[in-house]
Amino acid sequence: MRAPEAKTFLVQQISQQAQLDGIELSDLEKRMLYFTEGSTAVEDPVALNEEFEAQYDTAKFEKKISRLMHSAYQRLKQEGPSGQHAWDDAIRRLKRGDHYILVMWDQRPGIHGAQFIGYAVGILLLATLIGVKSLAREVSPPNPRILQAAFLAVVAAIIFFPSSIGNALGWLADKTVMRWMGADKEDE
């Protein structure tokens, strides 16, 4: 599958999912799904981008398309392996280039999932810090202040950078735990 066919397949699936979900996709939004820069651009990327930004909020568009893409992928998985394999092949093919549609695919649907993970880990580390402090009263480690400072630094990082920490932990989970659980093929 070549890049144009891969992108056409994905846009068709996104359009079909939008119809199933009762969500309107304008012609301009569909054209934006083909957006890329360089020699493989279907139309002038600068003009297309200017036209799009004059009419749409990019963040809302990306969130909308991300949800549609992930719903379409789940639908294809339920319909059978051929559709899922075609989607996976299309994504793999487009990853060889610089295509805007991949930005939406790489976003996780839902409300700030990475932040939720970051906050959850922060709460867990805070509880651990309290536990270490209590344990330090019972058992005298070599230097409990160093452990406390390290935990405080991690907790502060999670409080101030929850999305980054959540993304890092999500990546780590995808590369380790999810593979052990057999979920790595689902996310491709």
N, CA, C and O of each residue as an XYZ file, in Angstrom:
752
protein
N       0.846     -1.179      0.000
C       0.000      0.000      0.000
C       0.889      1.239      0.000
O       1.796      1.365      0.824
N       0.626      2.139     -0.917
C       1.368      3.402     -0.989
C       0.693      4.437     -0.095
O      -0.449      4.262      0.330
N       1.419      5.519      0.182
C       0.912      6.555      1.091
C      -0.433      7.133      0.652
O      -1.315      7.276      1.498
N      -0.640      7.474     -0.626
C      -1.947      8.027     -1.009
C      -3.111      7.057     -0.748
O      -4.178      7.465     -0.288
N      -2.892      5.780     -1.045
C      -3.939      4.790     -0.797
C      -4.164      4.605      0.705
O      -5.299      4.454      1.156
N      -3.083      4.617      1.467
C      -3.196      4.480      2.921
C      -4.002      5.629      3.507
O      -4.878      5.421      4.347
N      -3.703      6.833      3.062
C      -4.412      8.000      3.583
C      -5.875      7.986      3.145
O      -6.756      8.326      3.935
N      -6.143      7.604      1.914
C      -7.521      7.524      1.429
C      -8.313      6.498      2.238
O      -9.464      6.742      2.598
N      -7.703      5.363      2.519
C      -8.370      4.346      3.336
C      -8.732      4.905      4.714
O      -9.858      4.732      5.179
N      -7.778      5.574      5.365
C      -8.031      6.125      6.697
C      -9.111      7.202      6.668
O      -9.981      7.238      7.539
N      -9.055      8.072      5.672
C     -10.057      9.143      5.570
C     -11.445      8.547      5.329
O     -12.431      9.036      5.879
N     -11.528      7.504      4.520
C     -12.815      6.843      4.291
C     -13.363      6.247      5.581
O     -14.556      6.350      5.866
N     -12.480      5.622      6.360
C     -12.912      5.020      7.620
C     -13.335      6.091      8.633
O     -14.306      5.909      9.368
N     -12.606      7.198      8.665
C     -12.965      8.309      9.557
C     -14.315      8.883      9.147
O     -15.159      9.159     10.000
N     -14.522      9.064      7.843
C     -15.795      9.596      7.338
C     -16.946      8.658      7.663
O     -18.023      9.101      8.061
N     -16.718      7.362      7.495
C     -17.749      6.378      7.808
C     -18.073      6.415      9.299
O     -19.241      6.349      9.680
N     -17.052      6.520     10.141
C     -17.283      6.570     11.582
C     -18.037      7.837     11.958
O     -18.906      7.809     12.830
N     -17.712      8.939     11.308
C     -18.424     10.193     11.576
C     -19.911     10.039     11.249
O     -20.768     10.496     12.006
N     -20.214      9.394     10.117
C     -21.614      9.159      9.751
C     -22.302      8.272     10.771
O     -23.442      8.535     11.156
N     -21.619      7.219     11.214
C     -22.207      6.314     12.206
C     -22.461      7.023     13.532
O     -23.439      6.736     14.222
N     -21.578      7.942     13.881
C     -21.700      8.672     15.149
C     -22.547      9.934     15.029
O     -22.784     10.619     16.023
N     -23.006     10.246     13.811
C     -23.812     11.450     13.605
C     -23.012     12.734     13.736
O     -23.537     13.756     14.176
N     -21.750     12.682     13.358
C     -20.865     13.848     13.438
C     -20.606     14.339     12.019
O     -20.296     13.555     11.123
N     -20.738     15.638     11.834
C     -20.540     16.211     10.509
C     -19.051     16.461     10.250
O     -18.337     17.003     11.094
N     -18.611     16.055      9.069
C     -17.262     16.364      8.600
C     -17.399     17.173      7.327
O     -17.947     16.692      6.335
N     -16.906     18.390      7.350
C     -16.991     19.241      6.164
C     -15.951     18.818      5.136
O     -15.035     18.050      5.429
N     -16.114     19.332      3.943
C     -15.144     19.076      2.880
C     -13.765     19.590      3.285
O     -12.754     18.934      3.032
N     -13.726     20.755      3.909
C     -12.443     21.329      4.347
C     -11.780     20.455      5.401
O     -10.563     20.271      5.379
N     -12.567     19.917      6.320
C     -12.002     19.022      7.339
C     -11.424     17.764      6.688
O     -10.349     17.303      7.072
N     -12.132     17.215      5.712
C     -11.631     16.031      5.006
C     -10.354     16.365      4.240
O      -9.404     15.582      4.227
N     -10.339     17.532      3.604
C      -9.123     17.944      2.879
C      -7.951     18.082      3.848
O      -6.812     17.770      3.501
N      -8.237     18.550      5.061
C      -7.181     18.730      6.050
C      -6.600     17.387      6.491
O      -5.439     17.319      6.895
N      -7.390     16.330      6.415
C      -6.883     15.003      6.767
C      -5.802     14.533      5.793
O      -4.983     13.676      6.127
N      -5.807     15.096      4.596
C      -4.782     14.766      3.604
C      -3.549     15.664      3.731
O      -2.588     15.506      2.978
N      -3.574     16.597      4.673
C      -2.516     17.600      4.792
C      -1.154     16.950      5.014
O      -0.986     16.069      5.857
N      -0.209     17.409      4.242
C       1.192     17.065      4.421
C       2.011     18.145      3.728
O       1.518     18.847      2.846
N       3.234     18.262      4.130
C       4.117     19.223      3.484
C       5.101     18.473      2.606
O       5.335     17.281      2.806
N       5.664     19.147      1.661
C       6.666     18.520      0.806
C       6.104     18.096     -0.531
O       5.036     18.543     -0.950
N       6.838     17.231     -1.189
C       6.503     16.837     -2.559
C       5.244     15.968     -2.642
O       4.634     15.872     -3.707
N       4.852     15.339     -1.542
C       3.683     14.465     -1.583
C       2.376     15.204     -1.265
O       1.319     14.578     -1.194
N       2.438     16.511     -1.077
C       1.244     17.296     -0.751
C       0.251     17.254     -1.907
O       0.630     17.418     -3.067
N      -1.023     17.035     -1.584
C      -2.086     16.977     -2.581
C      -2.420     18.380     -3.074
O      -2.693     18.582     -4.257
N      -2.398     19.354     -2.153
C      -2.641     20.750     -2.521
C      -1.686     21.629     -1.742
O      -0.976     21.150     -0.857
N      -1.662     22.899     -2.061
C      -0.746     23.837     -1.424
C      -0.955     23.821      0.094
O      -2.013     24.237      0.565
N       0.033     23.348      0.872
C      -0.159     23.223      2.310
C      -0.359     24.572      3.020
O      -1.124     24.652      3.981
N       0.301     25.598      2.570
C       0.173     26.910      3.205
C      -1.243     27.459      3.014
O      -1.867     27.926      3.967
N      -1.743     27.399      1.785
C      -3.087     27.903      1.503
C      -4.145     27.081      2.241
O      -5.094     27.637      2.794
N      -3.979     25.765      2.248
C      -4.927     24.897      2.940
C      -4.937     25.199      4.434
O      -6.002     25.307      5.043
N      -3.770     25.334      5.014
C      -3.677     25.618      6.440
C      -4.300     26.968      6.793
O      -5.014     27.089      7.789
N      -4.027     27.974      5.974
C      -4.613     29.294      6.228
C      -6.141     29.253      6.138
O      -6.832     29.831      6.977
N      -6.657     28.575      5.128
C      -8.100     28.453      4.971
C      -8.709     27.721      6.167
O      -9.752     28.118      6.686
N      -8.048     26.658      6.589
C      -8.553     25.864      7.711
C      -8.540     26.665      9.019
O      -9.536     26.694      9.742
N      -7.430     27.301      9.313
C      -7.314     28.052     10.569
C      -8.264     29.243     10.635
O      -8.625     29.686     11.725
N      -8.668     29.764      9.486
C      -9.625     30.869      9.475
C     -11.024     30.409      9.890
O     -11.835     31.214     10.346
N     -11.303     29.110      9.729
C     -12.659     28.621      9.993
C     -12.777     27.672     11.180
O     -13.875     27.500     11.710
N     -11.688     27.055     11.612
C     -11.764     26.007     12.624
C     -10.749     26.223     13.746
O      -9.715     26.867     13.563
N     -11.074     25.667     14.901
C     -10.167     25.609     16.040
C      -9.374     24.307     15.899
O      -9.947     23.219     15.952
N      -8.076     24.419     15.722
C      -7.240     23.252     15.456
C      -7.303     22.233     16.587
O      -7.401     21.034     16.326
N      -7.251     22.681     17.828
C      -7.266     21.748     18.964
C      -8.563     20.947     18.997
O      -8.539     19.739     19.236
N      -9.691     21.609     18.759
C     -10.983     20.907     18.749
C     -11.055     19.924     17.584
O     -11.565     18.812     17.726
N     -10.539     20.346     16.438
C     -10.529     19.469     15.267
C      -9.697     18.217     15.547
O     -10.134     17.101     15.262
N      -8.512     18.401     16.099
C      -7.642     17.258     16.374
C      -8.270     16.297     17.373
O      -8.156     15.080     17.227
N      -8.931     16.842     18.383
C      -9.596     15.997     19.385
C     -10.744     15.223     18.736
O     -10.918     14.031     18.991
N     -11.518     15.900     17.905
C     -12.644     15.276     17.207
C     -12.158     14.136     16.309
O     -12.711     13.037     16.336
N     -11.127     14.406     15.521
C     -10.609     13.396     14.592
C      -9.966     12.245     15.359
O     -10.112     11.086     14.971
N      -9.258     12.552     16.440
C      -8.646     11.498     17.246
C      -9.706     10.530     17.763
O      -9.533      9.313     17.692
N     -10.794     11.072     18.278
C     -11.875     10.207     18.776
C     -12.469      9.373     17.649
O     -12.730      8.182     17.819
N     -12.681     10.002     16.500
C     -13.237      9.268     15.357
C     -12.287      8.163     14.898
O     -12.720      7.056     14.576
N     -11.003      8.468     14.872
C     -10.017      7.475     14.431
C      -9.996      6.273     15.375
O     -10.004      5.128     14.925
N      -9.971      6.530     16.665
C      -9.911      5.434     17.616
C     -11.216      4.634     17.628
O     -11.194      3.418     17.814
N     -12.339      5.304     17.432
C     -13.623      4.588     17.327
C     -13.667      3.744     16.054
O     -14.145      2.610     16.071
N     -13.168      4.301     14.958
C     -13.139      3.556     13.700
C     -12.249      2.325     13.824
O     -12.583      1.254     13.318
N     -11.124      2.484     14.496
C     -10.213      1.349     14.684
C     -10.878      0.254     15.519
O     -10.762     -0.930     15.202
N     -11.576      0.654     16.587
C     -12.281     -0.336     17.411
C     -13.374     -1.038     16.600
O     -13.577     -2.245     16.734
N     -14.070     -0.279     15.766
C     -15.114     -0.862     14.909
C     -14.508     -1.885     13.962
O     -15.045     -2.980     13.796
N     -13.392     -1.528     13.342
C     -12.739     -2.445     12.409
C     -12.257     -3.710     13.119
O     -12.337     -4.806     12.564
N     -11.761     -3.557     14.338
C     -11.329     -4.727     15.108
C     -12.497     -5.664     15.371
O     -12.346     -6.884     15.308
N     -13.661     -5.095     15.665
C     -14.839     -5.915     15.948
C     -15.371     -6.582     14.682
O     -15.926     -7.680     14.739
N     -15.200     -5.919     13.543
C     -15.695     -6.477     12.277
C     -14.850     -7.643     11.798
O     -15.341     -8.489     11.051
N     -13.613     -7.705     12.203
C     -12.754     -8.807     11.797
C     -11.328     -8.361     11.574
O     -11.044     -7.163     11.531
N     -10.435     -9.312     11.434
C      -9.008     -8.981     11.345
C      -8.599     -8.274     10.054
O      -7.598     -7.557     10.055
N      -9.316     -8.443      8.977
C      -8.875     -7.835      7.710
C      -8.903     -6.311      7.772
O      -7.972     -5.655      7.306
N      -9.951     -5.753      8.336
C     -10.031     -4.298      8.465
C      -8.972     -3.751      9.397
O      -8.359     -2.722      9.114
N      -8.753     -4.441     10.516
C      -7.726     -4.017     11.465
C      -6.341     -4.078     10.814
O      -5.527     -3.173     10.995
N      -6.083     -5.132     10.068
C      -4.776     -5.257      9.409
C      -4.591     -4.164      8.359
O      -3.496     -3.622      8.213
N      -5.646     -3.843      7.636
C      -5.558     -2.767      6.640
C      -5.251     -1.434      7.331
O      -4.427     -0.658      6.847
N      -5.915     -1.169      8.461
C      -5.657      0.060      9.227
C      -4.207      0.086      9.701
O      -3.508      1.084      9.526
N      -3.759     -1.017     10.304
C      -2.387     -1.089     10.810
C      -1.374     -0.881      9.688
O      -0.372     -0.189      9.870
N      -1.637     -1.483      8.527
C      -0.741     -1.311      7.380
C      -0.720      0.145      6.920
O       0.339      0.680      6.591
N      -1.882      0.782      6.896
C      -1.960      2.184      6.475
C      -1.181      3.080      7.438
O      -0.443      3.965      7.003
N      -1.339      2.857      8.726
C      -0.605      3.656      9.723
C       0.898      3.430      9.581
O       1.680      4.381      9.595
N       1.297      2.160      9.444
C       2.732      1.860      9.288
C       3.302      2.554      8.048
O       4.412      3.086      8.077
N       2.539      2.539      6.977
C       3.006      3.153      5.731
C       3.153      4.665      5.900
O       4.140      5.246      5.448
N       2.177      5.301      6.548
C       2.239      6.753      6.717
C       3.332      7.178      7.692
O       3.833      8.300      7.608
N       3.704      6.304      8.607
C       4.763      6.645      9.567
C       6.121      6.802      8.893
O       7.071      7.289      9.507
N       6.210      6.400      7.664
C       7.461      6.594      6.916
C       7.608      8.034      6.438
O       8.674      8.427      5.966
N       6.553      8.812      6.557
C       6.574     10.200      6.107
C       6.072     11.133      7.186
O       5.940     10.754      8.349
N       5.793     12.365      6.778
C       5.313     13.391      7.706
C       3.885     13.751      7.313
O       3.665     14.586      6.436
N       2.922     13.118      7.964
C       1.512     13.285      7.622
C       0.740     13.769      8.842
O       0.856     13.197      9.925
N      -0.039     14.812      8.664
C      -0.800     15.436      9.750
C      -1.770     14.464     10.416
O      -2.015     14.559     11.618
N      -2.317     13.541      9.649
C      -3.298     12.601     10.184
C      -2.702     11.776     11.332
O      -3.432     11.348     12.227
N      -1.394     11.554     11.313
C      -0.745     10.785     12.374
C      -0.745     11.522     13.704
O      -0.686     10.893     14.761
N      -0.811     12.852     13.663
C      -0.890     13.626     14.900
C      -2.156     13.239     15.656
O      -2.129     13.066     16.874
N      -3.252     13.105     14.938
C      -4.512     12.745     15.573
C      -4.512     11.280     16.036
O      -5.081     10.956     17.079
N      -3.875     10.406     15.261
C      -3.822      9.001     15.647
C      -2.993      8.821     16.919
O      -3.325      7.984     17.759
N      -1.934      9.586     17.065
C      -1.059      9.452     18.228
C      -1.655     10.033     19.498
O      -1.169      9.748     20.592
N      -2.693     10.836     19.374
C      -3.363     11.355     20.571
C      -4.247     10.265     21.145
O      -4.889      9.513     20.412
N      -4.268     10.191     22.437
C      -5.153      9.230     23.098
C      -6.494      9.902     23.340
O      -6.549     11.023     23.846
N      -7.587      9.214     22.977
C      -8.890      9.823     23.235
C      -9.183      9.841     24.723
O      -8.589      9.083     25.489
N     -10.085     10.694     25.124
C     -10.447     10.804     26.529
C      -9.964     12.126     27.087
O      -9.251     12.881     26.427
N     -10.360     12.381     28.294
C     -10.054     13.659     28.909
C      -8.766     13.530     29.691
O      -8.742     12.949     30.775
N      -7.700     14.071     29.140
C      -6.422     14.192     29.823
C      -5.987     12.888     30.494
O      -5.689     12.876     31.689
N      -5.951     11.805     29.745
C      -5.540     10.517     30.288
C      -4.140     10.551     30.852
O      -3.874      9.957     31.897
N      -3.238     11.241     30.172
C      -1.861     11.324     30.649
C      -1.799     12.073     31.972
O      -1.029     11.703     32.859
N      -2.597     13.114     32.113
C      -2.607     13.852     33.374
C      -3.154     12.982     34.496
O      -2.649     13.026     35.618
N      -4.183     12.192     34.203
C      -4.746     11.307     35.215
C      -3.693     10.333     35.708
O      -3.558     10.122     36.914
N      -2.948      9.741     34.792
C      -1.890      8.808     35.178
C      -0.841      9.532     36.014
O      -0.374      9.009     37.026
N      -0.476     10.730     35.588
C       0.517     11.504     36.336
C       0.057     11.799     37.754
O       0.828     11.643     38.701
N      -1.183     12.220     37.909
C      -1.704     12.501     39.250
C      -1.792     11.226     40.086
O      -1.465     11.245     41.273
N      -2.226     10.130     39.488
C      -2.329      8.868     40.221
C      -0.960      8.427     40.737
O      -0.833      7.996     41.883
N       0.048      8.537     39.899
C       1.393      8.181     40.331
C       1.869      9.139     41.415
O       2.543      8.723     42.357
N       1.527     10.409     41.290
C       1.900     11.386     42.318
C       1.296     11.042     43.663
O       1.969     11.118     44.691
N       0.034     10.664     43.658
C      -0.622     10.280     44.908
C       0.024      9.022     45.477
O       0.238      8.922     46.685
N       0.334      8.070     44.613
C       1.006      6.857     45.058
C       2.364      7.175     45.669
O       2.723      6.625     46.710
N       3.117      8.057     45.029
C       4.429      8.422     45.564
C       4.312      9.204     46.864
O       5.145      9.044     47.756
N       3.307     10.034     46.983
C       3.088     10.759     48.223
C       2.784      9.783     49.356
O       3.302      9.928     50.463
N       1.949      8.796     49.078
C       1.657      7.771     50.076
C       2.916      6.993     50.439
O       3.129      6.643     51.600
N       3.744      6.727     49.439
C       5.011      6.044     49.696
C       5.921      6.897     50.567
O       6.584      6.384     51.467
N       5.952      8.193     50.300
C       6.764      9.100     51.106
C       6.322      9.081     52.564
O       7.146      9.041     53.478
N       5.018      9.111     52.765
C       4.497      9.050     54.133
C       4.872      7.718     54.772
O       5.241      7.665     55.945
N       4.774      6.648     53.997
C       5.163      5.331     54.508
C       6.642      5.260     54.837
O       7.023      4.687     55.858
N       7.478      5.836     53.986
C       8.921      5.851     54.239
C       9.223      6.656     55.495
O      10.068      6.273     56.303
N       8.534      7.761     55.648
C       8.744      8.597     56.832
C       8.360      7.820     58.098
O       9.072      7.871     59.101
N       7.242      7.109     58.048
C       6.823      6.300     59.192
C       7.803      5.170     59.440
O       8.139      4.868     60.585
N       8.256      4.551     58.372
C       9.227      3.464     58.499
C      10.550      3.976     59.042
O      11.233      3.276     59.788
N      10.907      5.183     58.671
C      12.174      5.753     59.143
C      12.165      5.933     60.655
O      13.221      5.906     61.288
N      11.003      6.114     61.232
C      10.918      6.225     62.701
C      11.206      4.885     63.360
O      11.799      4.825     64.437
N      10.778      3.803     62.698
C      10.958      2.460     63.256
C      12.340      1.895     62.950
O      13.006      1.346     63.828
N      12.757      2.032     61.716
C      14.047      1.499     61.276
C      14.875      2.671     60.793
O      14.420      3.463     59.968
N      16.048      2.779     61.289
C      16.893      3.917     60.943
C      17.723      3.592     59.698
O      18.742      2.908     59.793
N      17.288      4.085     58.523
C      18.090      3.865     57.320
C      19.341      4.736     57.374
O      19.444      5.614     58.230
N      20.288      4.504     56.474
C      21.531      5.287     56.516
C      21.273      6.801     56.508
O      21.879      7.531     57.293
N      20.395      7.272     55.642
C      20.108      8.704     55.611
C      18.697      8.906     55.050
O      18.526      9.002     53.834
N      17.701      8.970     55.910
C      16.329      9.080     55.419
C      16.037     10.405     54.730
O      15.097     10.482     53.940
N      16.798     11.429     54.999
C      16.568     12.731     54.368
C      16.823     12.667     52.859
O      16.149     13.351     52.089
N      17.774     11.864     52.441
C      18.053     11.716     51.005
C      16.866     11.047     50.315
O      16.443     11.472     49.240
N      16.325      9.978     50.954
C      15.146      9.314     50.385
C      13.965     10.266     50.316
O      13.251     10.313     49.314
N      13.766     11.014     51.373
C      12.656     11.964     51.390
C      12.832     13.037     50.320
O      11.872     13.397     49.639
N      14.039     13.544     50.171
C      14.291     14.568     49.142
C      14.037     14.010     47.750
O      13.471     14.699     46.901
N      14.448     12.772     47.507
C      14.219     12.151     46.197
C      12.724     11.994     45.923
O      12.257     12.295     44.825
N      11.982     11.529     46.910
C      10.539     11.380     46.731
C       9.857     12.724     46.545
O       8.947     12.852     45.725
N      10.283     13.715     47.293
C       9.700     15.050     47.131
C       9.970     15.605     45.731
O       9.105     16.246     45.134
N      11.166     15.357     45.216
C      11.497     15.820     43.865
C      10.590     15.140     42.830
O      10.102     15.788     41.904
N      10.370     13.837     42.994
C       9.503     13.108     42.069
C       8.064     13.611     42.179
O       7.400     13.823     41.164
N       7.583     13.803     43.403
C       6.226     14.298     43.610
C       6.073     15.692     43.002
O       5.067     15.981     42.355
N       7.066     16.554     43.209
C       7.007     17.905     42.634
C       6.973     17.836     41.110
O       6.235     18.585     40.469
N       7.765     16.945     40.532
C       7.767     16.794     39.078
C       6.396     16.354     38.581
O       5.932     16.828     37.544
N       5.751     15.462     39.304
C       4.433     14.977     38.901
C       3.381     16.074     39.039
O       2.485     16.189     38.203
N       3.490     16.873     40.089
C       2.529     17.960     40.283
C       2.663     19.014     39.198
O       1.659     19.499     38.676
N       3.893     19.372     38.853
C       4.116     20.444     37.893
C       4.125     19.974     36.437
O       3.898     20.778     35.533
N       4.383     18.690     36.197
C       4.440     18.160     34.839
C       3.653     16.856     34.717
O       4.216     15.839     34.311
N       2.351     16.864     35.064
C       1.595     15.606     35.055
C       1.468     14.981     33.671
O       1.519     13.757     33.550
N       1.306     15.783     32.630
C       1.164     15.206     31.286
C       2.444     14.526     30.841
O       2.406     13.436     30.271
N       3.564     15.158     31.096
C       4.848     14.569     30.695
C       5.108     13.271     31.438
O       5.529     12.281     30.840
N       4.859     13.275     32.735
C       5.062     12.064     33.521
C       4.075     10.987     33.065
O       4.450      9.824     32.918
N       2.826     11.369     32.845
C       1.831     10.415     32.371
C       2.186      9.836     31.012
O       2.024      8.638     30.782
N       2.673     10.688     30.105
C       3.095     10.193     28.792
C       4.265      9.230     28.924
O       4.303      8.196     28.257
N       5.220      9.569     29.785
C       6.386      8.701     29.990
C       5.955      7.359     30.575
O       6.422      6.309     30.135
N       5.075      7.392     31.552
C       4.610      6.142     32.154
C       3.734      5.353     31.193
O       3.775      4.123     31.180
N       2.940      6.058     30.384
C       2.144      5.375     29.365
C       3.031      4.671     28.347
O       2.758      3.540     27.945
N       4.093      5.351     27.937
C       5.044      4.750     27.003
C       5.696      3.534     27.650
O       5.814      2.482     27.021
N       6.118      3.673     28.904
C       6.748      2.566     29.614
C       5.788      1.393     29.736
O       6.184      0.243     29.550
N       4.517      1.680     30.052
C       3.523      0.609     30.159
C       3.306     -0.064     28.807
O       3.191     -1.288     28.738
N       3.248      0.723     27.732
C       3.075      0.152     26.395
C       4.227     -0.769     26.037
O       4.027     -1.808     25.409
N       5.438     -0.388     26.437
C       6.625     -1.163     26.074
C       6.867     -2.354     26.991
O       7.619     -3.257     26.623
N       6.254     -2.388     28.173
C       6.523     -3.479     29.108
C       5.247     -4.221     29.471
O       4.977     -5.295     28.932
N       4.472     -3.666     30.367
C       3.305     -4.349     30.926
C       2.309     -4.749     29.848
O       1.817     -5.877     29.847
N       2.006     -3.830     28.924
C       1.014     -4.136     27.900
C       1.482     -5.270     26.991
O       0.659     -6.045     26.503
N       2.765     -5.379     26.761
C       3.270     -6.491     25.938
C       3.117     -7.812     26.665
O       2.787     -8.831     26.058
N       3.359     -7.791     27.981
C       3.195     -9.019     28.752
C       1.746     -9.454     28.771
O       1.444    -10.646     28.836
N       0.854     -8.485     28.715
C      -0.577     -8.798     28.759
C      -1.126     -9.115     27.366
O      -2.296     -9.471     27.232
N      -0.294     -8.989     26.329
C      -0.723     -9.299     24.970
C      -1.482     -8.194     24.289
O      -2.177     -8.444     23.304
N      -1.372     -6.970     24.783
C      -2.143     -5.860     24.212
C      -1.348     -5.091     23.177
O      -1.867     -4.125     22.617
N      -0.107     -5.478     22.896
C       0.704     -4.691     21.968
C       0.158     -4.715     20.546
O       0.350     -3.746     19.812
N      -0.504     -5.765     20.138
C      -1.026     -5.816     18.779
C      -2.257     -4.956     18.606
O      -2.562     -4.523     17.495
N      -2.972     -4.702     19.700
C      -4.168     -3.873     19.614
C      -3.843     -2.424     19.313
O      -4.604     -1.759     18.610
N      -2.728     -1.916     19.828
C      -2.421     -0.502     19.711
C      -1.677     -0.134     18.436
O      -1.441      1.048     18.184
N      -1.299     -1.131     17.617
C      -0.516     -0.810     16.419
C      -1.278     -0.046     15.411
O      -0.741      0.290     14.356
